[in-house]
Amino acid sequence: MLVEPEVVMKVAVDIARDSTGRRRHPVRPHRNRTNVDVTQVPLSGEGWYLGMNRLRP
């Protein structure tokens, strides 16, 4: 792992892409989720997908 997660942050992501496949708009942070531990959230590539609003037990 290249980085060690320390906080959980709620973000807004626009899924629009340009003709080359790059995202057209940046990811915008909303707030830190101090009530959620990093161990409760899947790492990138572990199955987190748009519309999945559940945390791991």
C-alpha positions in Angstrom: 0.0 0.0 0.0 1.4 3.4 -1.0 -0.5 5.4 1.5 -2.1 4.6 4.9 -5.7 5.9 5.2 -6.3 8.0 8.2 -9.7 9.7 7.7 -13.0 9.0 6.0 -14.3 11.9 3.9 -17.6 12.3 2.1 -17.1 13.6 -1.4 -19.2 14.6 -4.5 -18.2 13.1 -7.8 -19.5 14.1 -11.2 -19.3 11.0 -13.5 -19.1 13.1 -16.7 -16.1 12.3 -18.9 -14.6 14.0 -21.9 -13.8 12.4 -25.3 -10.5 11.0 -24.0 -12.2 9.3 -20.9 -10.9 11.8 -18.3 -13.3 13.1 -15.7 -14.6 16.6 -16.7 -15.1 17.9 -13.1 -12.9 17.5 -10.0 -14.0 15.6 -6.9 -15.3 17.9 -4.3 -14.9 17.2 -0.6 -17.9 17.7 1.6 -16.9 16.8 5.2 -14.8 14.4 7.3 -16.8 11.5 8.6 -15.5 11.4 12.2 -18.2 8.9 13.1 -16.7 6.3 10.6 -13.4 4.5 11.1 -11.2 3.8 8.1 -11.5 0.0 8.7 -15.3 0.2 8.0 -14.8 1.5 4.4 -13.5 -0.7 1.5 -10.3 0.3 -0.1 -10.3 1.4 -3.7 -10.8 -1.6 -5.9 -12.5 -3.7 -3.2 -16.0 -3.4 -4.6 -17.0 0.1 -3.7 -19.2 1.4 -6.5 -21.7 4.1 -7.3 -24.9 3.7 -5.3 -23.4 1.5 -2.6 -24.2 3.3 0.6 -23.5 0.6 3.1 -20.4 0.3 5.3 -18.6 -2.9 6.0 -19.6 -4.4 9.4 
